Amino acid sequence: MKPKLLTTLATYDRAQFASDLMAGVTVAMVALPLSLAIAIASGATPEKGLVTAIVGGFLISAFGGSRVQIGGPTGAFIVVVFGVIAEHGYDGLVLATLMAGVIMLVAGYMRAGNLVAYVPEPVINGFTIGIAIIIATSQLKDFFGLSMAQPPAEFVGKLEALWSERHTLNFQAVGIGLATMVLIVGLRRIAPKFPGLVVAVGVTSAFVAVAMLPVDTIFSRFGAFPNTLPMPALPEISLERMVELLPSAIVIAFLASIESLLSAMVADKMIGGHHRPNAEVLAQGFANIGSALFGGLPATGAIARTATNVRAGAKTPVAGIVHALTILIVMLAFAPVAGFLAMPALAGLLILTAWNMSEPHKWRGYLQTRLSDGVLLVLTLVLTVFADLTIAIGVGVSVGLALRLRRGKASIESDWTPPDR
């Protein structure tokens, strides 16, 4: 249950800090518009997303069991949060988030995080590719500069809505998005240690500002940034409200735990590391309690931002702390400058991140695996994209367990050994 931060600090050096500093600043530039957009889509005000990224992100990195996990508000919670706010008001959401944090603390101390080690590998691969598809499609509106309201969250409905607005295609936005992607890939190949992500987004965004291109920026989309953190406060608490909100709290706790642990497992694959699942669940508990006290949204490990963190060169949880502090600094002092960042540039960055997350170099290997594992991967992928995370993981793990039980005890011991964490 020991936080990874304490482990890594024992051998921390200046080179690691330089890498973590650049990675943290880079991922903060991605987290800013995402946090705002998720808050708005959830039915909350924009600053709630920033509060969650700052408070929740800091606590997840400080107490978590992963070296590179980035925490904050995520798209998986949009439907749940929107429903809770609609039925119980925003104060009800804050109480449900506080209760979810307590539930996760209990689960962490009971070592429930170890159970994620039994999630079959095809389920993780299918989930990862599915999330990558969702991330990429969520950025198509900004990448193509389409003039439309926020598309629906449902995958098929989103594609239909985007296609129906194809006549509003903004070629200048597409050019900025493509230029950003080319710069990122080019700088990564020419100078792998150079802060290519920051430079690419900064250069293309500066070009948008200087040339006065008709392209959306963070400011034009979301308005002025708030420049203060709210004071911590408890929501209205009563036994009646707690009983009423208990189902919502359980759903939030379940989603936060599963998404964070799977994000940590994806990060493990990217860095060749091993996270501590029980420490991660405890960190989610602390983060959601902290976010609730500051009036924020539910927080969890964010796969897209974690992947961006890894690609930017993060070495330790310090990068996640830098990410949270950078967002705080932007909120307090540099909101006008951050407002110039171009949405197509950030969309291009995220689409490239999603592509890397899906690990296309491994697709051929997936086709050569056992047929049942291939089917399990595709099933999890399809459910992740077309249903939701909870259903995808529940069905994937259940089917995976059934398949391995069908192969017999010897197969389970030889083919499904939980990874050493």
Contacts in CASP RR format, 6 or more apart in sequence:
PFRMAT RR
TARGET T0000
AUTHOR 0000-0000-0000
METHOD contacts of the structure
MODEL  1
MKPKLLTTLATYDRAQFASDLMAGVTVAMVALPLSLAIAIASGATPEKGL
VTAIVGGFLISAFGGSRVQIGGPTGAFIVVVFGVIAEHGYDGLVLATLMA
GVIMLVAGYMRAGNLVAYVPEPVINGFTIGIAIIIATSQLKDFFGLSMAQ
PPAEFVGKLEALWSERHTLNFQAVGIGLATMVLIVGLRRIAPKFPGLVVA
VGVTSAFVAVAMLPVDTIFSRFGAFPNTLPMPALPEISLERMVELLPSAI
VIAFLASIESLLSAMVADKMIGGHHRPNAEVLAQGFANIGSALFGGLPAT
GAIARTATNVRAGAKTPVAGIVHALTILIVMLAFAPVAGFLAMPALAGLL
ILTAWNMSEPHKWRGYLQTRLSDGVLLVLTLVLTVFADLTIAIGVGVSVG
LALRLRRGKASIESDWTPPDR
1 108 0 8 1.000
1 109 0 8 1.000
1 276 0 8 1.000
1 278 0 8 1.000
1 279 0 8 1.000
1 282 0 8 1.000
2 276 0 8 1.000
2 279 0 8 1.000
3 62 0 8 1.000
3 63 0 8 1.000
3 64 0 8 1.000
3 65 0 8 1.000
3 279 0 8 1.000
3 283 0 8 1.000
3 317 0 8 1.000
4 64 0 8 1.000
4 65 0 8 1.000
4 66 0 8 1.000
4 67 0 8 1.000
4 275 0 8 1.000
4 276 0 8 1.000
4 279 0 8 1.000
4 316 0 8 1.000
4 317 0 8 1.000
5 61 0 8 1.000
5 62 0 8 1.000
5 63 0 8 1.000
5 64 0 8 1.000
5 316 0 8 1.000
5 317 0 8 1.000
5 318 0 8 1.000
5 321 0 8 1.000
8 16 0 8 1.000
8 67 0 8 1.000
8 315 0 8 1.000
8 316 0 8 1.000
8 317 0 8 1.000
8 318 0 8 1.000
9 316 0 8 1.000
12 316 0 8 1.000
12 318 0 8 1.000
16 315 0 8 1.000
16 316 0 8 1.000
16 318 0 8 1.000
17 318 0 8 1.000
19 313 0 8 1.000
19 314 0 8 1.000
19 315 0 8 1.000
19 319 0 8 1.000
20 314 0 8 1.000
20 315 0 8 1.000
20 316 0 8 1.000
20 318 0 8 1.000
20 319 0 8 1.000
20 320 0 8 1.000
20 322 0 8 1.000
21 318 0 8 1.000
21 319 0 8 1.000
21 322 0 8 1.000
22 195 0 8 1.000
22 198 0 8 1.000
22 312 0 8 1.000
22 313 0 8 1.000
23 309 0 8 1.000
23 312 0 8 1.000
23 313 0 8 1.000
23 314 0 8 1.000
23 315 0 8 1.000
23 319 0 8 1.000
23 320 0 8 1.000
23 322 0 8 1.000
23 323 0 8 1.000
24 309 0 8 1.000
24 312 0 8 1.000
24 314 0 8 1.000
24 319 0 8 1.000
24 320 0 8 1.000
24 322 0 8 1.000
24 323 0 8 1.000
24 326 0 8 1.000
25 195 0 8 1.000
25 198 0 8 1.000
25 322 0 8 1.000
25 323 0 8 1.000
25 326 0 8 1.000
26 195 0 8 1.000
26 197 0 8 1.000
26 198 0 8 1.000
26 308 0 8 1.000
26 309 0 8 1.000
26 312 0 8 1.000
27 70 0 8 1.000
27 305 0 8 1.000
27 308 0 8 1.000
27 309 0 8 1.000
27 312 0 8 1.000
27 314 0 8 1.000
27 319 0 8 1.000
27 320 0 8 1.000
27 323 0 8 1.000
28 322 0 8 1.000
28 323 0 8 1.000
28 324 0 8 1.000
28 326 0 8 1.000
28 327 0 8 1.000
28 330 0 8 1.000
29 197 0 8 1.000
29 198 0 8 1.000
29 201 0 8 1.000
29 338 0 8 1.000
29 341 0 8 1.000
29 346 0 8 1.000
30 304 0 8 1.000
30 305 0 8 1.000
30 308 0 8 1.000
30 346 0 8 1.000
30 349 0 8 1.000
30 350 0 8 1.000
30 353 0 8 1.000
31 53 0 8 1.000
31 70 0 8 1.000
31 72 0 8 1.000
31 302 0 8 1.000
31 305 0 8 1.000
31 323 0 8 1.000
31 327 0 8 1.000
32 50 0 8 1.000
32 53 0 8 1.000
32 218 0 8 1.000
32 327 0 8 1.000
32 330 0 8 1.000
32 338 0 8 1.000
32 341 0 8 1.000
33 218 0 8 1.000
33 221 0 8 1.000
33 222 0 8 1.000
33 341 0 8 1.000
33 343 0 8 1.000
33 346 0 8 1.000
34 73 0 8 1.000
34 302 0 8 1.000
34 304 0 8 1.000
34 305 0 8 1.000
35 49 0 8 1.000
35 50 0 8 1.000
35 52 0 8 1.000
35 53 0 8 1.000
35 72 0 8 1.000
35 73 0 8 1.000
35 327 0 8 1.000
36 46 0 8 1.000
36 49 0 8 1.000
36 50 0 8 1.000
36 218 0 8 1.000
36 222 0 8 1.000
37 222 0 8 1.000
38 49 0 8 1.000
38 73 0 8 1.000
38 74 0 8 1.000
38 75 0 8 1.000
38 77 0 8 1.000
38 78 0 8 1.000
38 297 0 8 1.000
39 45 0 8 1.000
39 46 0 8 1.000
39 47 0 8 1.000
39 48 0 8 1.000
39 49 0 8 1.000
39 50 0 8 1.000
39 52 0 8 1.000
39 73 0 8 1.000
39 297 0 8 1.000
40 46 0 8 1.000
40 150 0 8 1.000
40 222 0 8 1.000
41 75 0 8 1.000
41 78 0 8 1.000
41 82 0 8 1.000
41 150 0 8 1.000
41 153 0 8 1.000
42 73 0 8 1.000
42 77 0 8 1.000
42 78 0 8 1.000
42 81 0 8 1.000
42 82 0 8 1.000
42 85 0 8 1.000
42 297 0 8 1.000
43 81 0 8 1.000
43 82 0 8 1.000
43 85 0 8 1.000
44 81 0 8 1.000
44 85 0 8 1.000
44 90 0 8 1.000
44 93 0 8 1.000
44 296 0 8 1.000
44 297 0 8 1.000
46 222 0 8 1.000
46 223 0 8 1.000
46 226 0 8 1.000
47 225 0 8 1.000
47 226 0 8 1.000
48 73 0 8 1.000
48 295 0 8 1.000
48 296 0 8 1.000
48 297 0 8 1.000
49 72 0 8 1.000
49 73 0 8 1.000
49 296 0 8 1.000
49 297 0 8 1.000
50 225 0 8 1.000
50 226 0 8 1.000
50 327 0 8 1.000
50 331 0 8 1.000
51 229 0 8 1.000
51 230 0 8 1.000
51 291 0 8 1.000
51 294 0 8 1.000
51 295 0 8 1.000
51 296 0 8 1.000
51 297 0 8 1.000
52 72 0 8 1.000
52 73 0 8 1.000
52 291 0 8 1.000
52 296 0 8 1.000
52 297 0 8 1.000
52 298 0 8 1.000
52 299 0 8 1.000
53 71 0 8 1.000
53 72 0 8 1.000
53 73 0 8 1.000
53 323 0 8 1.000
53 324 0 8 1.000
53 327 0 8 1.000
54 229 0 8 1.000
54 324 0 8 1.000
54 325 0 8 1.000
54 327 0 8 1.000
54 328 0 8 1.000
54 331 0 8 1.000
55 229 0 8 1.000
55 287 0 8 1.000
55 290 0 8 1.000
55 291 0 8 1.000
55 293 0 8 1.000
55 294 0 8 1.000
55 296 0 8 1.000
55 299 0 8 1.000
55 324 0 8 1.000
56 71 0 8 1.000
56 72 0 8 1.000
56 287 0 8 1.000
56 288 0 8 1.000
56 290 0 8 1.000
56 291 0 8 1.000
56 299 0 8 1.000
56 324 0 8 1.000
57 70 0 8 1.000
57 71 0 8 1.000
57 72 0 8 1.000
57 287 0 8 1.000
57 299 0 8 1.000
57 320 0 8 1.000
57 323 0 8 1.000
57 324 0 8 1.000
58 320 0 8 1.000
58 321 0 8 1.000
58 324 0 8 1.000
58 325 0 8 1.000
59 283 0 8 1.000
59 286 0 8 1.000
59 287 0 8 1.000
59 290 0 8 1.000
59 299 0 8 1.000
60 69 0 8 1.000
60 70 0 8 1.000
60 71 0 8 1.000
60 72 0 8 1.000
60 260 0 8 1.000
60 283 0 8 1.000
60 284 0 8 1.000
60 287 0 8 1.000
60 299 0 8 1.000
60 300 0 8 1.000
60 301 0 8 1.000
60 320 0 8 1.000
61 69 0 8 1.000
61 70 0 8 1.000
61 71 0 8 1.000
61 317 0 8 1.000
61 318 0 8 1.000
61 319 0 8 1.000
61 320 0 8 1.000
61 321 0 8 1.000
61 323 0 8 1.000
61 324 0 8 1.000
62 283 0 8 1.000
62 317 0 8 1.000
62 321 0 8 1.000
63 279 0 8 1.000
63 282 0 8 1.000
63 283 0 8 1.000
63 286 0 8 1.000
63 287 0 8 1.000
64 276 0 8 1.000
64 279 0 8 1.000
64 280 0 8 1.000
64 282 0 8 1.000
64 283 0 8 1.000
64 317 0 8 1.000
65 264 0 8 1.000
65 275 0 8 1.000
65 276 0 8 1.000
65 277 0 8 1.000
65 279 0 8 1.000
65 280 0 8 1.000
65 283 0 8 1.000
65 317 0 8 1.000
66 263 0 8 1.000
66 264 0 8 1.000
66 267 0 8 1.000
66 268 0 8 1.000
66 275 0 8 1.000
66 276 0 8 1.000
66 280 0 8 1.000
66 306 0 8 1.000
66 317 0 8 1.000
67 267 0 8 1.000
67 271 0 8 1.000
67 273 0 8 1.000
67 275 0 8 1.000
67 314 0 8 1.000
67 315 0 8 1.000
67 316 0 8 1.000
67 317 0 8 1.000
68 267 0 8 1.000
68 270 0 8 1.000
68 271 0 8 1.000
68 306 0 8 1.000
68 309 0 8 1.000
68 310 0 8 1.000
68 314 0 8 1.000
68 315 0 8 1.000
68 316 0 8 1.000
68 317 0 8 1.000
68 319 0 8 1.000
68 320 0 8 1.000
69 260 0 8 1.000
69 263 0 8 1.000
69 264 0 8 1.000
69 267 0 8 1.000
69 275 0 8 1.000
69 280 0 8 1.000
69 301 0 8 1.000
69 306 0 8 1.000
69 317 0 8 1.000
69 320 0 8 1.000
70 301 0 8 1.000
70 302 0 8 1.000
70 305 0 8 1.000
70 306 0 8 1.000
70 308 0 8 1.000
70 309 0 8 1.000
70 319 0 8 1.000
70 320 0 8 1.000
70 323 0 8 1.000
71 260 0 8 1.000
71 287 0 8 1.000
71 299 0 8 1.000
71 300 0 8 1.000
71 301 0 8 1.000
71 302 0 8 1.000
71 305 0 8 1.000
71 306 0 8 1.000
71 320 0 8 1.000
72 287 0 8 1.000
72 299 0 8 1.000
72 300 0 8 1.000
72 301 0 8 1.000
72 302 0 8 1.000
72 305 0 8 1.000
73 297 0 8 1.000
73 298 0 8 1.000
73 299 0 8 1.000
73 302 0 8 1.000
74 259 0 8 1.000
74 300 0 8 1.000
74 301 0 8 1.000
74 302 0 8 1.000
74 303 0 8 1.000
76 255 0 8 1.000
76 259 0 8 1.000
76 300 0 8 1.000
76 388 0 8 1.000
76 389 0 8 1.000
77 252 0 8 1.000
77 255 0 8 1.000
77 256 0 8 1.000
77 297 0 8 1.000
77 298 0 8 1.000
77 300 0 8 1.000
78 153 0 8 1.000
79 153 0 8 1.000
79 388 0 8 1.000
80 248 0 8 1.000
80 251 0 8 1.000
80 252 0 8 1.000
80 255 0 8 1.000
80 298 0 8 1.000
81 93 0 8 1.000
81 297 0 8 1.000
81 298 0 8 1.000
84 92 0 8 1.000
84 93 0 8 1.000
84 96 0 8 1.000
84 245 0 8 1.000
84 248 0 8 1.000
85 92 0 8 1.000
85 93 0 8 1.000
88 96 0 8 1.000
88 244 0 8 1.000
88 245 0 8 1.000
88 248 0 8 1.000
91 235 0 8 1.000
91 236 0 8 1.000
92 235 0 8 1.000
92 236 0 8 1.000
92 241 0 8 1.000
92 245 0 8 1.000
93 248 0 8 1.000
93 297 0 8 1.000
94 235 0 8 1.000
94 292 0 8 1.000
94 295 0 8 1.000
94 296 0 8 1.000
95 235 0 8 1.000
95 236 0 8 1.000
95 237 0 8 1.000
95 241 0 8 1.000
95 242 0 8 1.000
95 245 0 8 1.000
95 292 0 8 1.000
96 245 0 8 1.000
96 248 0 8 1.000
96 249 0 8 1.000
96 252 0 8 1.000
97 249 0 8 1.000
97 252 0 8 1.000
97 288 0 8 1.000
97 291 0 8 1.000
97 292 0 8 1.000
97 296 0 8 1.000
97 297 0 8 1.000
97 298 0 8 1.000
98 234 0 8 1.000
98 235 0 8 1.000
98 288 0 8 1.000
98 289 0 8 1.000
98 292 0 8 1.000
98 293 0 8 1.000
99 242 0 8 1.000
99 245 0 8 1.000
99 246 0 8 1.000
99 249 0 8 1.000
99 253 0 8 1.000
100 249 0 8 1.000
100 250 0 8 1.000
100 252 0 8 1.000
100 253 0 8 1.000
100 256 0 8 1.000
100 285 0 8 1.000
100 288 0 8 1.000
100 298 0 8 1.000
101 253 0 8 1.000
101 256 0 8 1.000
101 284 0 8 1.000
101 285 0 8 1.000
101 286 0 8 1.000
101 287 0 8 1.000
101 288 0 8 1.000
101 289 0 8 1.000
101 292 0 8 1.000
102 285 0 8 1.000
102 289 0 8 1.000
103 249 0 8 1.000
103 250 0 8 1.000
103 253 0 8 1.000
103 285 0 8 1.000
104 253 0 8 1.000
104 256 0 8 1.000
104 257 0 8 1.000
104 281 0 8 1.000
104 282 0 8 1.000
104 284 0 8 1.000
104 285 0 8 1.000
104 288 0 8 1.000
105 282 0 8 1.000
105 285 0 8 1.000
105 286 0 8 1.000
105 289 0 8 1.000
107 113 0 8 1.000
107 253 0 8 1.000
107 257 0 8 1.000
107 281 0 8 1.000
108 278 0 8 1.000
108 281 0 8 1.000
108 282 0 8 1.000
109 278 0 8 1.000
109 282 0 8 1.000
111 278 0 8 1.000
112 257 0 8 1.000
112 278 0 8 1.000
112 281 0 8 1.000
113 257 0 8 1.000
113 261 0 8 1.000
113 277 0 8 1.000
113 278 0 8 1.000
113 280 0 8 1.000
113 281 0 8 1.000
114 277 0 8 1.000
114 278 0 8 1.000
114 421 0 8 1.000
115 277 0 8 1.000
116 258 0 8 1.000
116 261 0 8 1.000
116 262 0 8 1.000
116 265 0 8 1.000
116 277 0 8 1.000
117 277 0 8 1.000
117 418 0 8 1.000
117 419 0 8 1.000
117 421 0 8 1.000
118 397 0 8 1.000
118 401 0 8 1.000
118 416 0 8 1.000
118 418 0 8 1.000
119 262 0 8 1.000
119 265 0 8 1.000
119 393 0 8 1.000
119 397 0 8 1.000
120 373 0 8 1.000
120 376 0 8 1.000
120 396 0 8 1.000
120 397 0 8 1.000
120 400 0 8 1.000
120 401 0 8 1.000
120 404 0 8 1.000
120 416 0 8 1.000
121 373 0 8 1.000
122 369 0 8 1.000
122 373 0 8 1.000
122 374 0 8 1.000
122 376 0 8 1.000
122 377 0 8 1.000
122 380 0 8 1.000
122 400 0 8 1.000
123 376 0 8 1.000
123 377 0 8 1.000
123 380 0 8 1.000
123 393 0 8 1.000
123 396 0 8 1.000
123 397 0 8 1.000
123 400 0 8 1.000
124 262 0 8 1.000
124 265 0 8 1.000
124 266 0 8 1.000
124 269 0 8 1.000
125 362 0 8 1.000
125 366 0 8 1.000
125 377 0 8 1.000
125 380 0 8 1.000
126 377 0 8 1.000
126 378 0 8 1.000
126 380 0 8 1.000
126 381 0 8 1.000
126 384 0 8 1.000
127 262 0 8 1.000
127 380 0 8 1.000
127 381 0 8 1.000
127 384 0 8 1.000
127 389 0 8 1.000
127 392 0 8 1.000
127 393 0 8 1.000
128 266 0 8 1.000
128 269 0 8 1.000
128 303 0 8 1.000
128 357 0 8 1.000
128 358 0 8 1.000
128 359 0 8 1.000
129 358 0 8 1.000
129 377 0 8 1.000
129 381 0 8 1.000
130 358 0 8 1.000
130 380 0 8 1.000
130 381 0 8 1.000
130 384 0 8 1.000
130 385 0 8 1.000
131 303 0 8 1.000
131 304 0 8 1.000
131 357 0 8 1.000
131 384 0 8 1.000
132 354 0 8 1.000
132 355 0 8 1.000
132 357 0 8 1.000
132 358 0 8 1.000
133 354 0 8 1.000
133 358 0 8 1.000
133 381 0 8 1.000
133 385 0 8 1.000
134 155 0 8 1.000
134 384 0 8 1.000
134 385 0 8 1.000
135 303 0 8 1.000
135 304 0 8 1.000
135 350 0 8 1.000
135 351 0 8 1.000
135 353 0 8 1.000
135 354 0 8 1.000
135 357 0 8 1.000
136 350 0 8 1.000
136 351 0 8 1.000
136 354 0 8 1.000
136 355 0 8 1.000
137 155 0 8 1.000
137 158 0 8 1.000
137 159 0 8 1.000
138 158 0 8 1.000
138 350 0 8 1.000
139 346 0 8 1.000
139 347 0 8 1.000
139 348 0 8 1.000
139 350 0 8 1.000
139 351 0 8 1.000
139 354 0 8 1.000
140 146 0 8 1.000
140 162 0 8 1.000
140 347 0 8 1.000
141 148 0 8 1.000
141 150 0 8 1.000
141 151 0 8 1.000
141 162 0 8 1.000
142 173 0 8 1.000
142 216 0 8 1.000
142 343 0 8 1.000
142 344 0 8 1.000
142 346 0 8 1.000
142 347 0 8 1.000
143 173 0 8 1.000
143 174 0 8 1.000
143 177 0 8 1.000
143 344 0 8 1.000
143 347 0 8 1.000
143 348 0 8 1.000
143 351 0 8 1.000
144 162 0 8 1.000
144 169 0 8 1.000
144 170 0 8 1.000
144 173 0 8 1.000
144 174 0 8 1.000
145 168 0 8 1.000
145 169 0 8 1.000
145 170 0 8 1.000
145 173 0 8 1.000
145 174 0 8 1.000
145 215 0 8 1.000
145 216 0 8 1.000
145 343 0 8 1.000
145 344 0 8 1.000
146 162 0 8 1.000
146 165 0 8 1.000
146 166 0 8 1.000
146 168 0 8 1.000
146 169 0 8 1.000
146 170 0 8 1.000
147 165 0 8 1.000
147 168 0 8 1.000
147 170 0 8 1.000
148 161 0 8 1.000
148 162 0 8 1.000
148 165 0 8 1.000
148 168 0 8 1.000
151 157 0 8 1.000
151 158 0 8 1.000
151 161 0 8 1.000
151 162 0 8 1.000
152 158 0 8 1.000
152 161 0 8 1.000
155 385 0 8 1.000
155 386 0 8 1.000
156 386 0 8 1.000
170 214 0 8 1.000
170 215 0 8 1.000
172 213 0 8 1.000
172 214 0 8 1.000
172 215 0 8 1.000
173 215 0 8 1.000
173 216 0 8 1.000
173 343 0 8 1.000
173 344 0 8 1.000
174 344 0 8 1.000
175 344 0 8 1.000
176 204 0 8 1.000
176 207 0 8 1.000
176 208 0 8 1.000
176 213 0 8 1.000
176 215 0 8 1.000
176 342 0 8 1.000
176 344 0 8 1.000
176 345 0 8 1.000
177 204 0 8 1.000
177 344 0 8 1.000
177 345 0 8 1.000
177 347 0 8 1.000
177 348 0 8 1.000
178 348 0 8 1.000
179 204 0 8 1.000
179 207 0 8 1.000
179 345 0 8 1.000
180 200 0 8 1.000
180 201 0 8 1.000
180 204 0 8 1.000
180 344 0 8 1.000
180 345 0 8 1.000
180 348 0 8 1.000
180 349 0 8 1.000
181 200 0 8 1.000
181 348 0 8 1.000
181 349 0 8 1.000
181 351 0 8 1.000
181 352 0 8 1.000
183 196 0 8 1.000
183 199 0 8 1.000
183 200 0 8 1.000
183 203 0 8 1.000
183 204 0 8 1.000
184 196 0 8 1.000
184 197 0 8 1.000
184 200 0 8 1.000
184 349 0 8 1.000
184 352 0 8 1.000
185 352 0 8 1.000
187 194 0 8 1.000
187 196 0 8 1.000
187 199 0 8 1.000
187 200 0 8 1.000
188 196 0 8 1.000
195 312 0 8 1.000
197 308 0 8 1.000
197 311 0 8 1.000
197 312 0 8 1.000
197 349 0 8 1.000
200 345 0 8 1.000
200 349 0 8 1.000
201 341 0 8 1.000
201 342 0 8 1.000
201 345 0 8 1.000
201 346 0 8 1.000
201 349 0 8 1.000
202 341 0 8 1.000
202 345 0 8 1.000
204 342 0 8 1.000
204 344 0 8 1.000
204 345 0 8 1.000
205 217 0 8 1.000
205 340 0 8 1.000
205 341 0 8 1.000
205 342 0 8 1.000
205 345 0 8 1.000
206 340 0 8 1.000
207 213 0 8 1.000
208 215 0 8 1.000
208 217 0 8 1.000
208 340 0 8 1.000
208 342 0 8 1.000
208 345 0 8 1.000
209 217 0 8 1.000
209 340 0 8 1.000
215 342 0 8 1.000
215 343 0 8 1.000
215 344 0 8 1.000
216 342 0 8 1.000
216 343 0 8 1.000
216 344 0 8 1.000
217 339 0 8 1.000
217 340 0 8 1.000
217 341 0 8 1.000
217 342 0 8 1.000
217 343 0 8 1.000
218 338 0 8 1.000
218 339 0 8 1.000
218 340 0 8 1.000
218 341 0 8 1.000
218 343 0 8 1.000
219 336 0 8 1.000
219 339 0 8 1.000
219 340 0 8 1.000
221 343 0 8 1.000
224 335 0 8 1.000
225 330 0 8 1.000
225 331 0 8 1.000
225 335 0 8 1.000
225 338 0 8 1.000
225 339 0 8 1.000
226 331 0 8 1.000
226 335 0 8 1.000
227 331 0 8 1.000
227 332 0 8 1.000
227 333 0 8 1.000
227 335 0 8 1.000
228 331 0 8 1.000
228 332 0 8 1.000
229 294 0 8 1.000
229 328 0 8 1.000
229 331 0 8 1.000
230 294 0 8 1.000
230 295 0 8 1.000
232 290 0 8 1.000
232 293 0 8 1.000
232 294 0 8 1.000
233 293 0 8 1.000
233 295 0 8 1.000
234 293 0 8 1.000
235 292 0 8 1.000
251 390 0 8 1.000
252 288 0 8 1.000
252 298 0 8 1.000
253 288 0 8 1.000
254 390 0 8 1.000
255 298 0 8 1.000
255 300 0 8 1.000
255 389 0 8 1.000
255 390 0 8 1.000
256 284 0 8 1.000
256 285 0 8 1.000
256 288 0 8 1.000
256 298 0 8 1.000
256 299 0 8 1.000
256 300 0 8 1.000
256 301 0 8 1.000
257 281 0 8 1.000
257 284 0 8 1.000
257 300 0 8 1.000
258 389 0 8 1.000
258 390 0 8 1.000
258 393 0 8 1.000
259 300 0 8 1.000
259 301 0 8 1.000
259 303 0 8 1.000
259 389 0 8 1.000
260 280 0 8 1.000
260 281 0 8 1.000
260 283 0 8 1.000
260 284 0 8 1.000
260 300 0 8 1.000
260 301 0 8 1.000
261 275 0 8 1.000
261 277 0 8 1.000
261 280 0 8 1.000
261 281 0 8 1.000
262 303 0 8 1.000
262 393 0 8 1.000
263 300 0 8 1.000
263 301 0 8 1.000
263 302 0 8 1.000
263 303 0 8 1.000
263 306 0 8 1.000
264 275 0 8 1.000
264 277 0 8 1.000
264 280 0 8 1.000
264 301 0 8 1.000
264 306 0 8 1.000
265 275 0 8 1.000
266 303 0 8 1.000
266 306 0 8 1.000
266 307 0 8 1.000
266 357 0 8 1.000
267 273 0 8 1.000
267 275 0 8 1.000
267 306 0 8 1.000
267 307 0 8 1.000
267 310 0 8 1.000
268 274 0 8 1.000
268 275 0 8 1.000
268 419 0 8 1.000
269 359 0 8 1.000
270 307 0 8 1.000
270 310 0 8 1.000
271 310 0 8 1.000
274 419 0 8 1.000
274 420 0 8 1.000
274 421 0 8 1.000
275 421 0 8 1.000
276 421 0 8 1.000
277 421 0 8 1.000
284 299 0 8 1.000
284 300 0 8 1.000
284 301 0 8 1.000
287 299 0 8 1.000
287 300 0 8 1.000
288 298 0 8 1.000
288 299 0 8 1.000
291 297 0 8 1.000
291 298 0 8 1.000
291 299 0 8 1.000
303 357 0 8 1.000
304 350 0 8 1.000
304 353 0 8 1.000
304 354 0 8 1.000
304 357 0 8 1.000
305 323 0 8 1.000
307 353 0 8 1.000
307 356 0 8 1.000
307 357 0 8 1.000
308 349 0 8 1.000
308 350 0 8 1.000
308 353 0 8 1.000
309 319 0 8 1.000
309 320 0 8 1.000
309 323 0 8 1.000
311 353 0 8 1.000
311 356 0 8 1.000
312 319 0 8 1.000
313 319 0 8 1.000
314 320 0 8 1.000
330 337 0 8 1.000
330 338 0 8 1.000
366 374 0 8 1.000
366 377 0 8 1.000
369 377 0 8 1.000
372 403 0 8 1.000
373 403 0 8 1.000
376 396 0 8 1.000
376 399 0 8 1.000
376 400 0 8 1.000
376 403 0 8 1.000
379 395 0 8 1.000
379 396 0 8 1.000
379 399 0 8 1.000
380 392 0 8 1.000
380 393 0 8 1.000
380 395 0 8 1.000
380 396 0 8 1.000
383 391 0 8 1.000
383 392 0 8 1.000
383 395 0 8 1.000
383 396 0 8 1.000
384 392 0 8 1.000
404 411 0 8 1.000
404 412 0 8 1.000
404 415 0 8 1.000
404 416 0 8 1.000
405 412 0 8 1.000
407 415 0 8 1.000
END
